[in-house]
Amino acid sequence: MRIALTGSSGKLGTVVLRELRAAGHDVVGLDVVGTRGPGFLRVDLTDYGAVVDALSGVHGESGGFDAVVHLAAIPAPGIQSDIATFRNNILTTFDVLWAAVRLGIRNIVYASSETVLGLPFDTDPPYIPVDEEYPARPESVYSLVKHLEEQLAIELVRWHPDLSITALRYSNVMDPEDYAAFPSFDADARARKWNLWGYIDARDGAQAVQKALDAAAPGFDRFIIAAADTVMTRPNGELVAEVFPGVELKGDLGVNDTLLSIDKARRVLGFEPRHSWRDHV
């Protein structure tokens, strides 16, 4: 496919760019920062005209695109002010999705977030492992935007029945060099309770994008994307009993199995994490 990738210079975006190209796709990176060169275009994604221009393929890139992968965003709460985060992220996503729809691009995959599940879980989750079945519970402006983006996608596919939009609710993205710190997490069960001790290796994050592009069907769907294990060596039963003693347990938690359920991603997308921090430490 010919793919436009926003946020191609980010932590996840650089890996997605590399892996999609390795899989044989023609990928053009779009970002507000980056080095000029073939396959990259510097674009302010809050400028709708510039987004339309870029996705039309008029900047020396022949033809349009078969798909859009939208990863560009202020990537977490607390990096910029709430109003800056809201304005940038909602406007960027609207511009990209709206331009893609107007230009006839019908395969869109974008980064939602685990935060819509209720992070940092100062209020207990309804059950553990968490999944996609309960309503969004945004607890920050960043998360609120992610929820609104999902609602935007729901309406767009209603208006355009041939449109496919897939939201990937990514867990905390990690590279191999991040894993040296993981053994220290065992000392305090609450240090990483904010996302149920979850993470995702960026390489598996890229795999999820590829799987979503391949599995695209008309309509909207959302998937939690996390590693198959937790960041802890302490067993899940011990962690949950200490930190979330009153929360309903849904089935066997396993010893170190992810508590951000990826069952739906496995079943529908064929997603299967290949990388674990345990292979590096």
Short mmCIF file of the C-alpha atoms (twelve columns), coordinates in Angstrom:
data_MODEL
# 
_entry.id   MODEL 
# 
loop_
_atom_site.group_PDB 
_atom_site.id 
_atom_site.type_symbol 
_atom_site.label_atom_id 
_atom_site.label_alt_id 
_atom_site.label_comp_id 
_atom_site.label_asym_id 
_atom_site.label_seq_id 
_atom_site.Cartn_x 
_atom_site.Cartn_y 
_atom_site.Cartn_z 
_atom_site.pdbx_PDB_model_num 
ATOM 1   C CA . MET A 1   0.000   0.000   0.000  1 
ATOM 2   C CA . ARG A 2   0.891   3.649   -0.300 1 
ATOM 3   C CA . ILE A 3   0.565   4.986   3.236  1 
ATOM 4   C CA . ALA A 4   0.693   8.446   4.776  1 
ATOM 5   C CA . LEU A 5   2.127   8.201   8.297  1 
ATOM 6   C CA . THR A 6   1.664   11.176  10.601 1 
ATOM 7   C CA . GLY A 7   3.932   11.497  13.608 1 
ATOM 8   C CA . SER A 8   6.668   9.653   11.729 1 
ATOM 9   C CA . SER A 9   9.406   11.278  13.809 1 
ATOM 10  C CA . GLY A 10  7.979   10.204  17.189 1 
ATOM 11  C CA . LYS A 11  8.982   7.324   19.439 1 
ATOM 12  C CA . LEU A 12  6.384   4.962   18.001 1 
ATOM 13  C CA . GLY A 13  6.275   6.608   14.583 1 
ATOM 14  C CA . THR A 14  9.938   5.988   13.758 1 
ATOM 15  C CA . VAL A 15  9.497   2.278   14.427 1 
ATOM 16  C CA . VAL A 16  6.214   2.077   12.512 1 
ATOM 17  C CA . LEU A 17  7.870   3.834   9.565  1 
ATOM 18  C CA . ARG A 18  10.757  1.374   9.563  1 
ATOM 19  C CA . GLU A 19  8.572   -1.714  9.920  1 
ATOM 20  C CA . LEU A 20  5.995   -0.712  7.300  1 
ATOM 21  C CA . ARG A 21  8.743   -0.009  4.797  1 
ATOM 22  C CA . ALA A 22  10.404  -3.307  5.637  1 
ATOM 23  C CA . ALA A 23  7.086   -4.996  4.856  1 
ATOM 24  C CA . GLY A 24  7.158   -3.481  1.368  1 
ATOM 25  C CA . HIS A 25  4.840   -0.520  1.758  1 
ATOM 26  C CA . ASP A 26  5.515   2.880   0.217  1 
ATOM 27  C CA . VAL A 27  5.335   5.171   3.251  1 
ATOM 28  C CA . VAL A 28  5.485   8.959   3.329  1 
ATOM 29  C CA . GLY A 29  6.144   10.447  6.751  1 
ATOM 30  C CA . LEU A 30  4.276   13.610  7.752  1 
ATOM 31  C CA . ASP A 31  5.370   15.504  10.843 1 
ATOM 32  C CA . VAL A 32  6.044   18.964  12.174 1 
ATOM 33  C CA . VAL A 33  9.662   17.959  12.871 1 
ATOM 34  C CA . GLY A 34  12.053  15.826  10.875 1 
ATOM 35  C CA . THR A 35  14.817  15.829  8.315  1 
ATOM 36  C CA . ARG A 36  13.981  16.774  4.776  1 
ATOM 37  C CA . GLY A 37  14.414  13.958  2.308  1 
ATOM 38  C CA . PRO A 38  12.636  11.386  0.141  1 
ATOM 39  C CA . GLY A 39  9.570   9.983   1.827  1 
ATOM 40  C CA . PHE A 40  9.193   12.779  4.355  1 
ATOM 41  C CA . LEU A 41  7.210   16.008  4.330  1 
ATOM 42  C CA . ARG A 42  7.199   18.607  7.087  1 
ATOM 43  C CA . VAL A 43  3.561   19.513  7.735  1 
ATOM 44  C CA . ASP A 44  1.746   21.467  10.429 1 
ATOM 45  C CA . LEU A 45  -1.161  19.088  10.938 1 
ATOM 46  C CA . THR A 46  -3.217  21.785  12.671 1 
ATOM 47  C CA . ASP A 47  -3.349  23.560  9.279  1 
ATOM 48  C CA . TYR A 48  -6.184  21.853  7.387  1 
ATOM 49  C CA . GLY A 49  -5.134  23.237  4.013  1 
ATOM 50  C CA . ALA A 50  -1.626  21.886  4.471  1 
ATOM 51  C CA . VAL A 51  -3.012  18.474  5.412  1 
ATOM 52  C CA . VAL A 52  -5.223  18.334  2.324  1 
ATOM 53  C CA . ASP A 53  -2.261  19.406  0.232  1 
ATOM 54  C CA . ALA A 54  -0.031  16.709  1.710  1 
ATOM 55  C CA . LEU A 55  -2.572  13.889  1.420  1 
ATOM 56  C CA . SER A 56  -3.336  14.897  -2.153 1 
ATOM 57  C CA . GLY A 57  0.229   14.023  -3.079 1 
ATOM 58  C CA . VAL A 58  0.991   17.425  -4.594 1 
ATOM 59  C CA . HIS A 59  4.367   17.980  -2.912 1 
ATOM 60  C CA . GLY A 60  6.355   16.088  -5.510 1 
ATOM 61  C CA . GLU A 61  4.862   12.762  -4.437 1 
ATOM 62  C CA . SER A 62  2.980   11.133  -7.297 1 
ATOM 63  C CA . GLY A 63  -0.615  10.118  -6.692 1 
ATOM 64  C CA . GLY A 64  -2.567  9.888   -3.472 1 
ATOM 65  C CA . PHE A 65  -2.658  7.335   -0.681 1 
ATOM 66  C CA . ASP A 66  -4.334  3.997   -0.046 1 
ATOM 67  C CA . ALA A 67  -4.307  4.443   3.728  1 
ATOM 68  C CA . VAL A 68  -3.511  6.866   6.509  1 
ATOM 69  C CA . VAL A 69  -1.837  5.924   9.781  1 
ATOM 70  C CA . HIS A 70  -2.297  8.796   12.233 1 
ATOM 71  C CA . LEU A 71  0.091   8.776   15.203 1 
ATOM 72  C CA . ALA A 72  0.868   12.499  15.530 1 
ATOM 73  C CA . ALA A 73  -0.065  14.052  18.889 1 
ATOM 74  C CA . ILE A 74  1.220   15.559  22.076 1 
ATOM 75  C CA . PRO A 75  1.746   12.021  23.382 1 
ATOM 76  C CA . ALA A 76  0.793   12.206  27.061 1 
ATOM 77  C CA . PRO A 77  -0.783  14.407  29.725 1 
ATOM 78  C CA . GLY A 78  1.429   16.905  31.503 1 
ATOM 79  C CA . ILE A 79  3.795   17.675  28.627 1 
ATOM 80  C CA . GLN A 80  2.018   20.881  27.669 1 
ATOM 81  C CA . SER A 81  -0.852  22.800  29.215 1 
ATOM 82  C CA . ASP A 82  -4.306  21.243  29.074 1 
ATOM 83  C CA . ILE A 83  -5.581  23.794  26.567 1 
ATOM 84  C CA . ALA A 84  -2.532  23.334  24.309 1 
ATOM 85  C CA . THR A 85  -2.948  19.565  24.478 1 
ATOM 86  C CA . PHE A 86  -6.656  19.737  23.701 1 
ATOM 87  C CA . ARG A 87  -6.272  22.199  20.848 1 
ATOM 88  C CA . ASN A 88  -3.370  20.424  19.172 1 
ATOM 89  C CA . ASN A 89  -4.622  16.862  19.471 1 
ATOM 90  C CA . ILE A 90  -8.281  17.331  18.590 1 
ATOM 91  C CA . LEU A 91  -7.535  19.675  15.700 1 
ATOM 92  C CA . THR A 92  -4.791  17.462  14.306 1 
ATOM 93  C CA . THR A 93  -7.000  14.393  14.379 1 
ATOM 94  C CA . PHE A 94  -9.988  16.177  12.885 1 
ATOM 95  C CA . ASP A 95  -7.850  17.635  10.088 1 
ATOM 96  C CA . VAL A 96  -6.281  14.299  9.208  1 
ATOM 97  C CA . LEU A 97  -9.497  12.269  9.328  1 
ATOM 98  C CA . TRP A 98  -11.598 14.892  7.578  1 
ATOM 99  C CA . ALA A 99  -9.036  15.419  4.812  1 
ATOM 100 C CA . ALA A 100 -8.656  11.670  4.294  1 
ATOM 101 C CA . VAL A 101 -12.407 11.220  3.990  1 
ATOM 102 C CA . ARG A 102 -12.736 14.159  1.584  1 
ATOM 103 C CA . LEU A 103 -9.947  12.727  -0.591 1 
ATOM 104 C CA . GLY A 104 -11.511 9.270   -0.783 1 
ATOM 105 C CA . ILE A 105 -9.038  7.456   1.485  1 
ATOM 106 C CA . ARG A 106 -11.031 4.678   3.107  1 
ATOM 107 C CA . ASN A 107 -8.504  2.881   5.330  1 
ATOM 108 C CA . ILE A 108 -7.513  4.831   8.456  1 
ATOM 109 C CA . VAL A 109 -5.645  3.483   11.482 1 
ATOM 110 C CA . TYR A 110 -4.865  5.823   14.336 1 
ATOM 111 C CA . ALA A 111 -3.433  5.910   17.851 1 
ATOM 112 C CA . SER A 112 -5.984  6.083   20.605 1 
ATOM 113 C CA . SER A 113 -4.808  5.412   24.158 1 
ATOM 114 C CA . GLU A 114 -5.035  3.132   27.156 1 
ATOM 115 C CA . THR A 115 -5.899  6.257   29.143 1 
ATOM 116 C CA . VAL A 116 -9.548  6.038   28.037 1 
ATOM 117 C CA . LEU A 117 -9.836  2.936   30.249 1 
ATOM 118 C CA . GLY A 118 -9.695  5.129   33.359 1 
ATOM 119 C CA . LEU A 119 -5.981  5.734   33.933 1 
ATOM 120 C CA . PRO A 120 -4.397  6.414   36.377 1 
ATOM 121 C CA . PHE A 121 -7.005  4.212   38.108 1 
ATOM 122 C CA . ASP A 122 -7.337  6.446   41.155 1 
ATOM 123 C CA . THR A 123 -10.905 5.209   40.792 1 
ATOM 124 C CA . ASP A 124 -10.827 1.414   40.588 1 
ATOM 125 C CA . PRO A 125 -11.527 -0.179  37.219 1 
ATOM 126 C CA . PRO A 126 -14.843 -2.050  37.032 1 
ATOM 127 C CA . TYR A 127 -12.995 -5.365  36.705 1 
ATOM 128 C CA . ILE A 128 -9.572  -6.829  35.947 1 
ATOM 129 C CA . PRO A 129 -8.296  -7.558  33.334 1 
ATOM 130 C CA . VAL A 130 -9.779  -4.464  31.717 1 
ATOM 131 C CA . ASP A 131 -11.027 -4.649  28.138 1 
ATOM 132 C CA . GLU A 132 -12.890 -2.642  25.492 1 
ATOM 133 C CA . GLU A 133 -16.349 -3.559  26.713 1 
ATOM 134 C CA . TYR A 134 -17.014 -0.842  29.281 1 
ATOM 135 C CA . PRO A 135 -17.599 2.855   28.438 1 
ATOM 136 C CA . ALA A 136 -14.644 5.215   28.250 1 
ATOM 137 C CA . ARG A 137 -13.611 6.791   31.555 1 
ATOM 138 C CA . PRO A 138 -11.300 9.725   30.700 1 
ATOM 139 C CA . GLU A 139 -9.601  11.228  33.747 1 
ATOM 140 C CA . SER A 140 -7.439  13.899  32.071 1 
ATOM 141 C CA . VAL A 141 -7.814  16.386  29.241 1 
ATOM 142 C CA . TYR A 142 -5.430  14.254  27.156 1 
ATOM 143 C CA . SER A 143 -7.670  11.226  27.706 1 
ATOM 144 C CA . LEU A 144 -10.801 13.265  27.068 1 
ATOM 145 C CA . VAL A 145 -9.465  14.151  23.626 1 
ATOM 146 C CA . LYS A 146 -8.765  10.485  22.904 1 
ATOM 147 C CA . HIS A 147 -12.358 9.679   23.839 1 
ATOM 148 C CA . LEU A 148 -13.694 12.480  21.633 1 
ATOM 149 C CA . GLU A 149 -11.542 11.239  18.759 1 
ATOM 150 C CA . GLU A 150 -13.179 7.831   19.041 1 
ATOM 151 C CA . GLN A 151 -16.597 9.480   19.017 1 
ATOM 152 C CA . LEU A 152 -15.570 11.451  15.921 1 
ATOM 153 C CA . ALA A 153 -14.583 8.225   14.180 1 
ATOM 154 C CA . ILE A 154 -17.910 6.606   15.088 1 
ATOM 155 C CA . GLU A 155 -19.835 9.408   13.407 1 
ATOM 156 C CA . LEU A 156 -17.603 9.531   10.340 1 
ATOM 157 C CA . VAL A 157 -18.139 5.850   9.568  1 
ATOM 158 C CA . ARG A 158 -21.877 6.340   10.079 1 
ATOM 159 C CA . TRP A 159 -21.818 9.102   7.480  1 
ATOM 160 C CA . HIS A 160 -19.573 7.069   5.159  1 
ATOM 161 C CA . PRO A 161 -20.503 3.356   5.315  1 
ATOM 162 C CA . ASP A 162 -17.542 2.339   3.143  1 
ATOM 163 C CA . LEU A 163 -15.024 3.942   5.525  1 
ATOM 164 C CA . SER A 164 -12.822 1.901   7.881  1 
ATOM 165 C CA . ILE A 165 -11.339 3.541   10.986 1 
ATOM 166 C CA . THR A 166 -9.422  1.504   13.554 1 
ATOM 167 C CA . ALA A 167 -8.433  2.977   16.923 1 
ATOM 168 C CA . LEU A 168 -5.456  1.328   18.606 1 
ATOM 169 C CA . ARG A 169 -5.545  1.958   22.359 1 
ATOM 170 C CA . TYR A 170 -1.806  1.790   22.922 1 
ATOM 171 C CA . SER A 171 -0.265  1.065   26.268 1 
ATOM 172 C CA . ASN A 172 2.935   2.840   27.400 1 
ATOM 173 C CA . VAL A 173 5.320   2.565   24.416 1 
ATOM 174 C CA . MET A 174 8.788   1.220   25.189 1 
ATOM 175 C CA . ASP A 175 12.019  0.635   23.270 1 
ATOM 176 C CA . PRO A 176 14.592  -2.018  24.268 1 
ATOM 177 C CA . GLU A 177 16.815  0.607   25.894 1 
ATOM 178 C CA . ASP A 178 13.981  1.379   28.330 1 
ATOM 179 C CA . TYR A 179 13.959  -2.119  29.789 1 
ATOM 180 C CA . ALA A 180 16.949  -1.751  32.108 1 
ATOM 181 C CA . ALA A 181 14.712  0.155   34.534 1 
ATOM 182 C CA . PHE A 182 11.999  -2.504  34.704 1 
ATOM 183 C CA . PRO A 183 13.409  -4.680  37.536 1 
ATOM 184 C CA . SER A 184 13.212  -1.680  39.876 1 
ATOM 185 C CA . PHE A 185 9.417   -1.582  39.534 1 
ATOM 186 C CA . ASP A 186 9.008   -4.618  41.803 1 
ATOM 187 C CA . ALA A 187 9.959   -2.574  44.864 1 
ATOM 188 C CA . ASP A 188 6.641   -0.685  44.896 1 
ATOM 189 C CA . ALA A 189 3.459   -2.218  43.524 1 
ATOM 190 C CA . ARG A 190 1.867   1.241   43.305 1 
ATOM 191 C CA . ALA A 191 4.613   2.820   41.202 1 
ATOM 192 C CA . ARG A 192 3.160   1.385   38.011 1 
ATOM 193 C CA . LYS A 193 -0.421  0.665   39.084 1 
ATOM 194 C CA . TRP A 194 -1.575  3.640   36.968 1 
ATOM 195 C CA . ASN A 195 -1.861  1.435   33.880 1 
ATOM 196 C CA . LEU A 196 -2.177  -1.976  35.564 1 
ATOM 197 C CA . TRP A 197 1.554   -2.547  35.090 1 
ATOM 198 C CA . GLY A 198 1.246   -2.544  31.305 1 
ATOM 199 C CA . TYR A 199 3.462   -1.560  28.368 1 
ATOM 200 C CA . ILE A 200 3.932   -2.202  24.651 1 
ATOM 201 C CA . ASP A 201 7.168   -2.732  22.769 1 
ATOM 202 C CA . ALA A 202 7.269   -0.257  19.870 1 
ATOM 203 C CA . ARG A 203 7.986   -3.103  17.450 1 
ATOM 204 C CA . ASP A 204 4.750   -4.805  18.483 1 
ATOM 205 C CA . GLY A 205 3.031   -1.440  18.247 1 
ATOM 206 C CA . ALA A 206 4.103   -1.395  14.608 1 
ATOM 207 C CA . GLN A 207 2.842   -4.950  14.158 1 
ATOM 208 C CA . ALA A 208 -0.581  -3.825  15.380 1 
ATOM 209 C CA . VAL A 209 -0.674  -1.097  12.732 1 
ATOM 210 C CA . GLN A 210 0.143   -3.614  9.998  1 
ATOM 211 C CA . LYS A 211 -2.489  -6.051  11.259 1 
ATOM 212 C CA . ALA A 212 -5.110  -3.297  11.443 1 
ATOM 213 C CA . LEU A 213 -4.359  -2.106  7.913  1 
ATOM 214 C CA . ASP A 214 -4.656  -5.658  6.598  1 
ATOM 215 C CA . ALA A 215 -7.851  -6.453  8.515  1 
ATOM 216 C CA . ALA A 216 -9.628  -3.195  7.680  1 
ATOM 217 C CA . ALA A 217 -13.366 -3.601  7.233  1 
ATOM 218 C CA . PRO A 218 -16.020 -0.896  6.875  1 
ATOM 219 C CA . GLY A 219 -16.950 0.651   10.197 1 
ATOM 220 C CA . PHE A 220 -15.176 1.586   13.411 1 
ATOM 221 C CA . ASP A 221 -13.465 -0.630  15.941 1 
ATOM 222 C CA . ARG A 222 -11.102 -0.171  18.889 1 
ATOM 223 C CA . PHE A 223 -8.454  -2.449  20.319 1 
ATOM 224 C CA . ILE A 224 -6.229  -2.436  23.379 1 
ATOM 225 C CA . ILE A 225 -2.641  -2.915  22.243 1 
ATOM 226 C CA . ALA A 226 -0.293  -4.086  24.989 1 
ATOM 227 C CA . ALA A 227 2.516   -6.541  25.561 1 
ATOM 228 C CA . ALA A 228 1.568   -10.084 26.555 1 
ATOM 229 C CA . ASP A 229 3.097   -9.591  30.010 1 
ATOM 230 C CA . THR A 230 3.320   -6.954  32.737 1 
ATOM 231 C CA . VAL A 231 6.336   -4.855  33.712 1 
ATOM 232 C CA . MET A 232 6.570   -6.808  36.988 1 
ATOM 233 C CA . THR A 233 8.092   -10.097 38.124 1 
ATOM 234 C CA . ARG A 234 5.744   -10.109 41.125 1 
ATOM 235 C CA . PRO A 235 2.685   -12.279 40.344 1 
ATOM 236 C CA . ASN A 236 -0.569  -10.666 39.301 1 
ATOM 237 C CA . GLY A 237 -2.566  -12.164 42.151 1 
ATOM 238 C CA . GLU A 238 -0.255  -10.555 44.700 1 
ATOM 239 C CA . LEU A 239 -0.291  -7.177  42.939 1 
ATOM 240 C CA . VAL A 240 -4.057  -7.005  42.548 1 
ATOM 241 C CA . ALA A 241 -4.706  -8.139  46.117 1 
ATOM 242 C CA . GLU A 242 -2.440  -5.358  47.394 1 
ATOM 243 C CA . VAL A 243 -3.530  -2.478  45.158 1 
ATOM 244 C CA . PHE A 244 -7.068  -3.324  43.966 1 
ATOM 245 C CA . PRO A 245 -8.456  -5.634  46.676 1 
ATOM 246 C CA . GLY A 246 -12.135 -4.867  46.014 1 
ATOM 247 C CA . VAL A 247 -12.128 -5.181  42.213 1 
ATOM 248 C CA . GLU A 248 -13.929 -8.038  40.450 1 
ATOM 249 C CA . LEU A 249 -11.609 -10.521 38.755 1 
ATOM 250 C CA . LYS A 250 -12.644 -11.838 35.344 1 
ATOM 251 C CA . GLY A 251 -11.111 -15.259 34.967 1 
ATOM 252 C CA . ASP A 252 -7.563  -16.458 35.584 1 
ATOM 253 C CA . LEU A 253 -5.105  -13.554 35.825 1 
ATOM 254 C CA . GLY A 254 -2.095  -15.710 35.029 1 
ATOM 255 C CA . VAL A 255 1.240   -15.153 36.740 1 
ATOM 256 C CA . ASN A 256 2.534   -12.185 34.743 1 
ATOM 257 C CA . ASP A 257 -0.032  -12.023 31.932 1 
ATOM 258 C CA . THR A 258 -1.110  -8.580  30.776 1 
ATOM 259 C CA . LEU A 259 -3.991  -7.104  32.757 1 
ATOM 260 C CA . LEU A 260 -4.809  -4.883  29.778 1 
ATOM 261 C CA . SER A 261 -6.693  -7.535  27.864 1 
ATOM 262 C CA . ILE A 262 -5.504  -8.051  24.286 1 
ATOM 263 C CA . ASP A 263 -7.914  -10.913 23.646 1 
ATOM 264 C CA . LYS A 264 -9.943  -8.864  21.162 1 
ATOM 265 C CA . ALA A 265 -6.855  -7.765  19.220 1 
ATOM 266 C CA . ARG A 266 -5.681  -11.354 19.096 1 
ATOM 267 C CA . ARG A 267 -9.055  -12.638 17.939 1 
ATOM 268 C CA . VAL A 268 -9.979  -9.976  15.380 1 
ATOM 269 C CA . LEU A 269 -6.641  -8.643  14.128 1 
ATOM 270 C CA . GLY A 270 -4.432  -11.676 14.624 1 
ATOM 271 C CA . PHE A 271 -2.178  -9.511  16.813 1 
ATOM 272 C CA . GLU A 272 0.339   -11.433 18.896 1 
ATOM 273 C CA . PRO A 273 3.139   -9.657  20.787 1 
ATOM 274 C CA . ARG A 274 6.579   -10.977 19.901 1 
ATOM 275 C CA . HIS A 275 8.684   -8.891  22.268 1 
ATOM 276 C CA . SER A 276 9.049   -8.833  26.056 1 
ATOM 277 C CA . TRP A 277 11.277  -6.848  28.389 1 
ATOM 278 C CA . ARG A 278 12.243  -10.194 29.935 1 
ATOM 279 C CA . ASP A 279 14.246  -11.000 26.809 1 
ATOM 280 C CA . HIS A 280 16.470  -7.958  27.362 1 
ATOM 281 C CA . VAL A 281 17.160  -7.856  31.109 1 
# 
